[in-house]
Amino acid sequence: MANTKTVTDPTERKKLKRTARKKAAPKAKRASGVARGSQKKKVKKMTQGQRKR
């Protein structure tokens, strides 16, 4: 994504971002084994002072 911090006008900035997004290479699909967000294994409540992961 192009750096648009210097652009103060919101509509102009939005236009720049959209064009940059269109030009950008498509992101690779997430690997099949990688859980995301809500699918991640939840950590049961542990005793205090112990590492969770």
C-alpha positions in Angstrom: 0.0 0.0 0.0 1.3 3.4 -0.9 2.2 5.8 1.9 -0.7 8.4 2.0 0.1 10.0 5.3 1.0 13.2 3.6 -2.3 13.6 1.8 -4.7 15.6 4.0 -7.8 15.5 1.9 -9.7 12.3 2.9 -11.4 11.8 -0.5 -8.1 12.2 -2.4 -6.4 9.8 0.0 -9.1 7.2 -0.5 -8.7 7.5 -4.3 -4.9 7.0 -4.0 -5.4 4.0 -1.7 -7.9 2.3 -4.0 -5.7 2.7 -7.0 -2.7 1.3 -5.0 -4.9 -1.6 -3.9 -5.8 -2.4 -7.5 -2.2 -2.3 -8.6 -0.9 -4.4 -5.7 -0.1 -8.1 -6.3 -2.8 -10.4 -5.0 -2.1 -11.8 -1.6 -1.4 -15.5 -1.3 -4.1 -17.8 0.2 -3.6 -18.8 3.8 -2.0 -22.2 4.3 -4.5 -25.0 5.0 -3.1 -25.8 8.4 -3.2 -22.3 9.8 -6.2 -21.6 12.0 -7.4 -18.0 12.2 -9.1 -16.1 14.9 -12.1 -17.9 16.2 -10.9 -21.3 14.9 -7.7 -21.2 17.0 -7.4 -23.5 20.0 -8.6 -21.8 23.1 -6.4 -21.7 26.2 -8.1 -23.0 29.4 -7.7 -20.9 32.5 -4.3 -21.6 33.9 -2.7 -21.0 37.2 -1.1 -17.6 37.7 2.5 -17.1 36.8 2.6 -19.9 34.2 3.2 -19.5 30.5 0.1 -20.0 28.5 1.7 -21.1 25.2 
